[in-house]
Structure formats: C-alpha cells, structure tokens
Amino acid sequence: VKGTPAGAKAESPGPGAIDLGAQSGRWAAFLERHRLSCEEAARLLLDTYEYRGLVKHTGGCHCGAVRFEVWASADLHVFNCNCSICTKKQNRHFIVPASRFKLLKGADNLTTYTFNTHRAQHTFCKTCGVQSFYTPRSNPDGFGIAPHCLDDGTVQTIITEDINGKEWEKAVREHKTIRDMSKP
C-alpha cells in the first residue's frame, strides 16, 4: 500500500468495508458526482445486477395512500381471469416473485378480502378502494400487480392471456407456467 513503511503490513478494511483497489477513486467520484450515500450506490449496483433485463415500475392506488415498486419486464404478460371475483372487479394482473416487489408506503392503509380457500389475499386501499396488487392463489409466494395502477413511462407492451378461473383447479393444473411465475 502506498505510504506504508517497508516491512509494515497494510491494515485491511474494517468490518463491512470493501477494498475497491484501483476502483477506489472512480467510486468516490461516482458517489460525489451523483450525491449518493454508500448504501444508495450499493442499492443501485445490486438492482442493476440482480434485475438485469427488468425495469423498475412504480405505482399505487388512486388516492396515493398506497405506493409500491416492482421489478418486471417492460413487456408485460397479463392474465385476464374470469373467476367470480376477477370478473366483478376486472382484475387483470401480472405475477412477480415477492423479492421483486416493495411496498413503499400505505401498509396501514391496506385491508384484505378473502373467500373460499382464503389463499388469495385481495388487498385494497381503505381510502379509495383500489386494488393495485394482491397475493394470488396460484402464486401465494408472489404478487399479482394491476398494470393499470403503474405510473406512466415504463411499460412497452402488454400481452393479455385469458385464464378460465371458473374452472380454477383445472386451468392452473393445465397451464405450463403460471405456478412458477413467482419464482425468481
């Protein structure tokens, strides 16, 4: 290490510190130029690496009490289900793993409706009544996101696939990919 007397050992970075070697100057300039904390820069780097090929969409309910972000393709594969509740509320949605969804605000403003098996958790805003996301029965470890509740500017295309929710068990059993859509 530069400035270390001959024969002396350089101190290794402390716990949590990262030795960036030749990239140290670049890293410091990047943080300063973009006015980022180390945590913000690490989040940016991790998001870029972990979510390659995906887009960060933001969205929420009508009144703005509930806000979220979700990492998904810019080209959405949306399900149009004809089960009793999806028909009544026009629930078109795409499915993502829970690891790609983050509730930014409004947890205390959500309420949940369940019926039948109680596996699907139909969450909606207590104030405006909008369901911008929910936990689908087909993927209880993920989220169904309403594409019409996303903010403008990040969706390129939407392909809609009809699902026969009136015969839910048969439809899910025969569908090749729906059960795995919440897997990272």
Accessible surface in RSA format (square Angstrom, percent):
REM  Atomic radii and reference values for relative SASA: ProtOr
REM  Chains: A
REM  Algorithm: Lee & Richards
REM  Probe-radius: 1.40
REM  Slices: 20
REM RES _ NUM      All-atoms   Total-Side   Main-Chain    Non-polar    All polar
REM                ABS   REL    ABS   REL    ABS   REL    ABS   REL    ABS   REL
RES VAL A   1   137.42  90.4  78.31  70.9  59.11 142.4  90.79  78.9  46.63 126.5
RES LYS A   2   206.98 101.0 173.00 106.2  33.98  80.9 126.36 113.7  80.62  85.9
RES GLY A   3    80.89  99.8   0.00   N/A  80.89  99.8  44.65 122.5  36.25  81.2
RES THR A   4    44.49  31.6  21.17  21.5  23.32  55.6  15.18  20.4  29.31  44.3
RES PRO A   5    98.00  71.4  83.78  76.4  14.22  51.7  96.12  79.4   1.88  11.7
RES ALA A   6   112.75 103.7  69.98 108.0  42.76  97.3  81.71 115.1  31.04  82.2
RES GLY A   7    87.08 107.4   0.00   N/A  87.08 107.4  45.59 125.1  41.50  92.9
RES ALA A   8    53.94  49.6  28.91  44.6  25.02  56.9  37.69  53.1  16.25  43.0
RES LYS A   9   190.65  93.0 164.89 101.2  25.76  61.3 113.11 101.8  77.54  82.6
RES ALA A  10    48.81  44.9  19.96  30.8  28.85  65.6  23.69  33.4  25.12  66.6
RES GLU A  11   171.45  98.4 139.09 105.2  32.37  77.1  58.35 112.9 113.11  92.3
RES SER A  12    94.76  80.1  70.95  94.7  23.81  54.9  43.85  93.4  50.91  71.3
RES PRO A  13    64.20  46.8  36.79  33.5  27.41  99.6  49.09  40.5  15.10  93.9
RES GLY A  14    40.98  50.5   0.00   N/A  40.98  50.5  28.60  78.5  12.38  27.7
RES PRO A  15   148.67 108.4 112.01 102.1  36.67 133.3 125.29 103.4  23.38 145.3
RES GLY A  16    82.10 101.2   0.00   N/A  82.10 101.2  45.33 124.4  36.77  82.4
RES ALA A  17    59.00  54.2  31.69  48.9  27.31  62.1  41.26  58.1  17.75  47.0
RES ILE A  18   135.84  77.3 111.41  83.0  24.43  58.9 114.24  82.3  21.59  58.6
RES ASP A  19   108.00  75.7  78.14  77.8  29.86  70.6  22.68  53.4  85.33  85.1
RES LEU A  20    62.48  34.8  48.86  35.0  13.62  34.2  54.41  38.2   8.07  21.7
RES GLY A  21    47.01  58.0   0.00   N/A  47.01  58.0  37.79 103.7   9.22  20.7
RES ALA A  22   104.81  96.4  60.38  93.2  44.42 101.0  73.70 103.8  31.11  82.4
RES GLN A  23    86.94  48.6  86.90  63.5   0.03   0.1  43.66  92.9  43.28  32.8
RES SER A  24    55.46  46.9  51.26  68.4   4.20   9.7  37.81  80.5  17.64  24.7
RES GLY A  25    52.00  64.1   0.00   N/A  52.00  64.1  41.64 114.3  10.36  23.2
RES ARG A  26   182.06  76.4 169.55  86.4  12.52  29.8  65.44  89.4 116.63  70.7
RES TRP A  27    68.32  27.4  66.00  31.9   2.32   5.4  61.98  33.0   6.34  10.3
RES ALA A  28    58.39  53.7  52.08  80.4   6.31  14.4  55.46  78.1   2.94   7.8
RES ALA A  29    47.95  44.1  38.83  59.9   9.12  20.7  46.06  64.9   1.88   5.0
RES PHE A  30    53.49  26.8  53.49  33.1   0.00   0.0  53.49  32.4   0.00   0.0
RES LEU A  31    28.17  15.7  25.72  18.4   2.45   6.2  26.45  18.6   1.72   4.6
RES GLU A  32   141.64  81.3 126.25  95.5  15.39  36.6  48.79  94.4  92.85  75.8
RES ARG A  33   160.59  67.4 128.70  65.6  31.88  75.9  72.60  99.2  87.99  53.3
RES HIS A  34    93.94  51.3  73.47  51.1  20.46  52.4  49.66  51.2  44.27  51.5
RES ARG A  35   217.68  91.4 188.30  96.0  29.38  69.9  69.34  94.8 148.34  89.9
RES LEU A  36    47.92  26.7  34.37  24.6  13.55  34.1  35.99  25.3  11.92  32.1
RES SER A  37    57.16  48.3  43.76  58.4  13.40  30.9  50.85 108.3   6.31   8.8
RES CYS A  38    82.47  62.4  75.45  84.2   7.02  16.5  34.01  86.2  48.46  52.3
RES GLU A  39   121.74  69.9 111.92  84.7   9.81  23.4  46.74  90.4  75.00  61.2
RES GLU A  40    76.16  43.7  72.09  54.5   4.07   9.7  18.67  36.1  57.49  46.9
RES ALA A  41     1.42   1.3   0.00   0.0   1.42   3.2   0.00   0.0   1.42   3.7
RES ALA A  42    41.64  38.3  39.91  61.6   1.72   3.9  41.64  58.6   0.00   0.0
RES ARG A  43   110.22  46.3 106.59  54.3   3.63   8.6  44.65  61.0  65.56  39.7
RES LEU A  44    90.75  50.5  87.30  62.5   3.45   8.7  90.28  63.4   0.47   1.3
RES LEU A  45   108.14  60.2 104.96  75.1   3.18   8.0 107.91  75.8   0.23   0.6
RES LEU A  46    94.63  52.7  94.51  67.6   0.12   0.3  94.63  66.5   0.00   0.0
RES ASP A  47    25.49  17.9  25.36  25.2   0.13   0.3   2.99   7.0  22.50  22.4
RES THR A  48    84.89  60.4  75.82  76.9   9.07  21.6  68.41  91.9  16.48  24.9
RES TYR A  49   139.90  65.3 133.46  75.9   6.44  16.8  92.66  69.6  47.24  58.2
RES GLU A  50   106.71  61.3  78.01  59.0  28.71  68.3  28.26  54.7  78.46  64.1
RES TYR A  51    32.57  15.2  29.34  16.7   3.23   8.4  11.58   8.7  20.99  25.9
RES ARG A  52   164.73  69.2 140.80  71.8  23.93  57.0  68.08  93.0  96.65  58.6
RES GLY A  53    77.11  95.1   0.00   N/A  77.11  95.1  44.38 121.8  32.73  73.3
RES LEU A  54    43.53  24.2  27.18  19.4  16.35  41.1  27.18  19.1  16.35  44.0
RES VAL A  55    44.55  29.3  41.01  37.1   3.54   8.5  44.55  38.7   0.00   0.0
RES LYS A  56    91.36  44.6  77.57  47.6  13.79  32.8  33.85  30.5  57.51  61.3
RES HIS A  57     0.03   0.0   0.03   0.0   0.00   0.0   0.03   0.0   0.00   0.0
RES THR A  58    42.29  30.1  40.51  41.1   1.78   4.2  26.45  35.5  15.84  23.9
RES GLY A  59     0.00   0.0   0.00   N/A   0.00   0.0   0.00   0.0   0.00   0.0
RES GLY A  60     7.15   8.8   0.00   N/A   7.15   8.8   0.16   0.4   6.99  15.7
RES CYS A  61    11.52   8.7   0.28   0.3  11.24  26.4   0.81   2.1  10.71  11.5
RES HIS A  62   158.00  86.4 126.61  88.0  31.39  80.3  93.86  96.7  64.14  74.6
RES CYS A  63    60.80  46.0  22.85  25.5  37.95  89.2  28.76  72.9  32.04  34.5
RES GLY A  64    23.56  29.1   0.00   N/A  23.56  29.1  22.18  60.9   1.38   3.1
RES ALA A  65    30.91  28.4  18.92  29.2  11.99  27.3  26.83  37.8   4.08  10.8
RES VAL A  66     0.73   0.5   0.73   0.7   0.00   0.0   0.73   0.6   0.00   0.0
RES ARG A  67    65.76  27.6  65.76  33.5   0.00   0.0  19.74  27.0  46.01  27.9
RES PHE A  68     0.00   0.0   0.00   0.0   0.00   0.0   0.00   0.0   0.00   0.0
RES GLU A  69    26.15  15.0  26.15  19.8   0.01   0.0   0.85   1.7  25.30  20.7
RES VAL A  70     0.00   0.0   0.00   0.0   0.00   0.0   0.00   0.0   0.00   0.0
RES TRP A  71    33.06  13.3  33.03  16.0   0.03   0.1  30.60  16.3   2.46   4.0
RES ALA A  72     7.46   6.9   5.08   7.8   2.37   5.4   7.46  10.5   0.00   0.0
RES SER A  73    43.03  36.4  40.12  53.5   2.91   6.7  26.19  55.8  16.84  23.6
RES ALA A  74    14.67  13.5  12.58  19.4   2.09   4.7  12.58  17.7   2.09   5.5
RES ASP A  75    69.96  49.0  58.48  58.2  11.48  27.1  21.52  50.6  48.44  48.3
RES LEU A  76     5.02   2.8   2.28   1.6   2.74   6.9   4.18   2.9   0.84   2.3
RES HIS A  77    72.42  39.6  66.97  46.5   5.45  13.9  48.84  50.3  23.57  27.4
RES VAL A  78     1.95   1.3   1.95   1.8   0.00   0.0   1.95   1.7   0.00   0.0
RES PHE A  79     1.42   0.7   1.42   0.9   0.00   0.0   1.42   0.9   0.00   0.0
RES ASN A  80    44.08  30.4  42.15  40.7   1.93   4.6   0.10   0.2  43.98  42.5
RES CYS A  81    15.51  11.7   9.95  11.1   5.56  13.1   3.78   9.6  11.73  12.6
RES ASN A  82    55.08  38.0  53.12  51.3   1.96   4.7  27.26  65.6  27.82  26.9
RES CYS A  83    23.30  17.6  22.91  25.6   0.39   0.9  12.24  31.0  11.06  11.9
RES SER A  84    77.69  65.6  61.52  82.1  16.17  37.2  56.26 119.8  21.43  30.0
RES ILE A  85    26.74  15.2  23.86  17.8   2.88   6.9  26.74  19.3   0.00   0.0
RES CYS A  86     6.34   4.8   5.12   5.7   1.22   2.9   0.00   0.0   6.34   6.8
RES THR A  87    67.97  48.3  60.67  61.5   7.31  17.4  61.59  82.7   6.38   9.6
RES LYS A  88   179.13  87.4 145.00  89.0  34.13  81.3  93.28  84.0  85.85  91.5
RES LYS A  89    70.21  34.3  43.43  26.6  26.78  63.8  50.39  45.4  19.82  21.1
RES GLN A  90    95.20  53.2  89.73  65.6   5.47  13.0  48.79 103.9  46.40  35.2
RES ASN A  91     8.33   5.7   2.73   2.6   5.60  13.5   4.42  10.6   3.91   3.8
RES ARG A  92    86.90  36.5  86.90  44.3   0.00   0.0  24.35  33.3  62.55  37.9
RES HIS A  93     9.98   5.5   9.98   6.9   0.00   0.0   4.70   4.8   5.28   6.1
RES PHE A  94     7.08   3.5   7.08   4.4   0.00   0.0   7.08   4.3   0.00   0.0
RES ILE A  95    13.23   7.5   0.08   0.1  13.15  31.7   0.08   0.1  13.15  35.7
RES VAL A  96     5.35   3.5   5.14   4.6   0.21   0.5   5.35   4.6   0.00   0.0
RES PRO A  97     4.22   3.1   4.22   3.8   0.00   0.0   4.22   3.5   0.00   0.0
RES ALA A  98    47.17  43.4  38.88  60.0   8.28  18.8  39.28  55.3   7.88  20.9
RES SER A  99    75.43  63.7  45.51  60.7  29.91  68.9  54.73 116.6  20.69  29.0
RES ARG A 100    58.16  24.4  55.59  28.3   2.57   6.1   2.20   3.0  55.96  33.9
RES PHE A 101    25.02  12.5   8.50   5.3  16.51  43.0   9.14   5.5  15.87  45.4
RES LYS A 102   105.96  51.7 101.91  62.5   4.05   9.6  68.15  61.3  37.81  40.3
RES LEU A 103    55.00  30.6  32.35  23.1  22.65  56.9  32.35  22.7  22.65  60.9
RES LEU A 104    81.46  45.4  49.75  35.6  31.71  79.7  52.13  36.6  29.33  78.9
RES LYS A 105   110.72  54.0 101.87  62.5   8.85  21.1  60.98  54.9  49.73  53.0
RES GLY A 106    11.37  14.0   0.00   N/A  11.37  14.0   3.42   9.4   7.96  17.8
RES ALA A 107    70.03  64.4  53.92  83.2  16.11  36.7  54.69  77.0  15.34  40.6
RES ASP A 108   125.59  88.0 101.39 100.9  24.19  57.2  52.45 123.4  73.14  72.9
RES ASN A 109    30.79  21.2  30.56  29.5   0.23   0.6   7.05  17.0  23.74  22.9
RES LEU A 110    33.98  18.9  20.08  14.4  13.90  34.9  20.11  14.1  13.87  37.3
RES THR A 111    46.49  33.1  41.21  41.8   5.28  12.6  16.52  22.2  29.97  45.3
RES THR A 112    65.23  46.4  35.32  35.8  29.91  71.3  17.23  23.1  48.00  72.6
RES TYR A 113   109.39  51.1 107.14  61.0   2.25   5.9  74.89  56.3  34.49  42.5
RES THR A 114    40.66  28.9  25.95  26.3  14.70  35.0   9.48  12.7  31.18  47.1
RES PHE A 115    70.79  35.4  61.88  38.3   8.91  23.2  64.78  39.3   6.01  17.2
RES ASN A 116   110.84  76.4  75.01  72.5  35.83  86.3  23.18  55.8  87.66  84.7
RES THR A 117    63.16  44.9  37.34  37.9  25.81  61.5  43.43  58.3  19.73  29.8
RES HIS A 118   104.82  57.3  95.74  66.5   9.08  23.2  69.62  71.7  35.20  41.0
RES ARG A 119   122.48  51.4 113.10  57.7   9.38  22.3  42.37  57.9  80.10  48.5
RES ALA A 120    15.42  14.2  13.68  21.1   1.74   4.0  13.68  19.3   1.74   4.6
RES GLN A 121    61.60  34.4  61.60  45.0   0.00   0.0  24.61  52.4  36.99  28.1
RES HIS A 122     7.03   3.8   7.03   4.9   0.00   0.0   5.40   5.6   1.63   1.9
RES THR A 123    20.07  14.3  19.32  19.6   0.75   1.8  19.12  25.7   0.95   1.4
RES PHE A 124    65.87  33.0  65.38  40.5   0.49   1.3  65.87  39.9   0.00   0.0
RES CYS A 125     0.66   0.5   0.12   0.1   0.53   1.3   0.12   0.3   0.53   0.6
RES LYS A 126   125.89  61.4  92.61  56.8  33.28  79.2  52.51  47.3  73.37  78.2
RES THR A 127    96.46  68.6  62.50  63.4  33.97  80.9  53.24  71.5  43.22  65.3
RES CYS A 128    44.35  33.6   9.88  11.0  34.47  81.0  19.25  48.8  25.11  27.1
RES GLY A 129    46.03  56.8   0.00   N/A  46.03  56.8  22.92  62.9  23.11  51.8
RES VAL A 130    46.30  30.5  40.67  36.8   5.63  13.6  44.84  39.0   1.47   4.0
RES GLN A 131    26.53  14.8  15.50  11.3  11.02  26.2  10.96  23.3  15.57  11.8
RES SER A 132     3.31   2.8   1.82   2.4   1.49   3.4   0.00   0.0   3.31   4.6
RES PHE A 133    10.57   5.3   9.23   5.7   1.34   3.5  10.08   6.1   0.50   1.4
RES TYR A 134    11.73   5.5  11.35   6.5   0.38   1.0   2.89   2.2   8.83  10.9
RES THR A 135    23.00  16.4  23.00  23.3   0.00   0.0   9.46  12.7  13.54  20.5
RES PRO A 136     2.86   2.1   2.83   2.6   0.03   0.1   2.86   2.4   0.00   0.0
RES ARG A 137    46.92  19.7  43.36  22.1   3.56   8.5  14.84  20.3  32.08  19.4
RES SER A 138     9.25   7.8   5.28   7.0   3.97   9.2   2.50   5.3   6.75   9.5
RES ASN A 139     0.91   0.6   0.00   0.0   0.91   2.2   0.91   2.2   0.00   0.0
RES PRO A 140    60.54  44.1  40.60  37.0  19.94  72.5  41.01  33.9  19.54 121.4
RES ASP A 141    69.05  48.4  55.09  54.8  13.96  33.0  47.22 111.1  21.83  21.8
RES GLY A 142     2.07   2.6   0.00   N/A   2.07   2.6   0.06   0.2   2.02   4.5
RES PHE A 143    42.74  21.4  42.74  26.5   0.00   0.0  42.74  25.9   0.00   0.0
RES GLY A 144     0.36   0.4   0.00   N/A   0.36   0.4   0.00   0.0   0.36   0.8
RES ILE A 145     0.00   0.0   0.00   0.0   0.00   0.0   0.00   0.0   0.00   0.0
RES ALA A 146     3.93   3.6   3.23   5.0   0.70   1.6   3.23   4.6   0.70   1.9
RES PRO A 147    17.17  12.5   8.18   7.5   8.99  32.7   8.74   7.2   8.43  52.4
RES HIS A 148   126.49  69.1  89.02  61.9  37.46  95.8  73.47  75.7  53.01  61.7
RES CYS A 149    15.32  11.6   6.12   6.8   9.20  21.6   6.04  15.3   9.27  10.0
RES LEU A 150    18.65  10.4   2.42   1.7  16.23  40.8   2.57   1.8  16.09  43.3
RES ASP A 151    56.27  39.4  47.25  47.0   9.02  21.3  29.00  68.3  27.27  27.2
RES ASP A 152   148.87 104.3 118.47 117.9  30.40  71.9  42.18  99.3 106.69 106.4
RES GLY A 153    80.92  99.8   0.00   N/A  80.92  99.8  38.70 106.2  42.22  94.6
RES THR A 154    42.15  30.0  33.92  34.4   8.23  19.6  39.50  53.1   2.65   4.0
RES VAL A 155    50.38  33.2  24.15  21.9  26.22  63.2  24.22  21.0  26.16  70.9
RES GLN A 156   135.21  75.6 102.45  74.9  32.76  78.0  32.16  68.5 103.05  78.2
RES THR A 157    70.42  50.1  63.91  64.8   6.51  15.5  66.25  89.0   4.17   6.3
RES ILE A 158    87.28  49.7  56.29  41.9  30.99  74.7  56.29  40.5  30.99  84.1
RES ILE A 159   113.42  64.5 109.53  81.6   3.88   9.4 113.42  81.7   0.00   0.0
RES THR A 160    72.26  51.4  42.27  42.9  29.99  71.5  25.72  34.5  46.54  70.4
RES GLU A 161    50.91  29.2  46.02  34.8   4.90  11.7  28.25  54.6  22.66  18.5
RES ASP A 162   110.38  77.3  89.49  89.1  20.89  49.4  35.43  83.4  74.95  74.7
RES ILE A 163    15.84   9.0  12.07   9.0   3.77   9.1  14.30  10.3   1.54   4.2
RES ASN A 164    61.20  42.2  54.28  52.5   6.92  16.7  27.76  66.8  33.44  32.3
RES GLY A 165     6.07   7.5   0.00   N/A   6.07   7.5   0.00   0.0   6.07  13.6
RES LYS A 166   157.98  77.1 121.70  74.7  36.28  86.4  72.63  65.4  85.35  90.9
RES GLU A 167    88.33  50.7  79.75  60.3   8.58  20.4  36.04  69.7  52.29  42.7
RES TRP A 168    42.05  16.9  40.36  19.5   1.69   4.0  25.46  13.6  16.59  26.9
RES GLU A 169    97.19  55.8  93.81  71.0   3.39   8.1  51.90 100.4  45.29  37.0
RES LYS A 170    95.95  46.8  94.23  57.8   1.72   4.1  44.64  40.2  51.31  54.7
RES ALA A 171    15.78  14.5   5.49   8.5  10.30  23.4  12.66  17.8   3.12   8.3
RES VAL A 172     3.70   2.4   0.82   0.7   2.87   6.9   1.28   1.1   2.41   6.5
RES ARG A 173   167.78  70.4 139.72  71.2  28.06  66.8  73.63 100.6  94.15  57.1
RES GLU A 174   109.29  62.7  85.13  64.4  24.17  57.5  43.05  83.3  66.25  54.1
RES HIS A 175    40.54  22.2  21.74  15.1  18.80  48.1  26.17  27.0  14.37  16.7
RES LYS A 176   189.83  92.6 156.45  96.0  33.38  79.5 116.23 104.6  73.60  78.4
RES THR A 177    73.14  52.0  71.27  72.2   1.88   4.5  63.83  85.7   9.31  14.1
RES ILE A 178     7.90   4.5   7.84   5.8   0.06   0.1   7.84   5.6   0.06   0.2
RES ARG A 179   121.40  51.0 115.54  58.9   5.86  13.9  51.22  70.0  70.18  42.5
RES ASP A 180    88.92  62.3  81.01  80.6   7.91  18.7  22.58  53.1  66.35  66.2
RES MET A 181    50.64  26.2  35.57  23.5  15.07  35.9  43.71  37.2   6.94   9.2
RES SER A 182     3.51   3.0   0.06   0.1   3.45   8.0   0.00   0.0   3.51   4.9
RES LYS A 183   106.44  51.9  94.58  58.0  11.87  28.3  75.13  67.6  31.32  33.4
RES PRO A 184   125.15  91.2  77.97  71.1  47.18 171.5  92.16  76.1  32.99 205.0
END  Absolute sums over single chains surface
CHAIN  1 A    11814.9       9075.4       2739.6       6687.6       5127.3
END  Absolute sums over all chains
TOTAL         11814.9       9075.4       2739.6       6687.6       5127.3
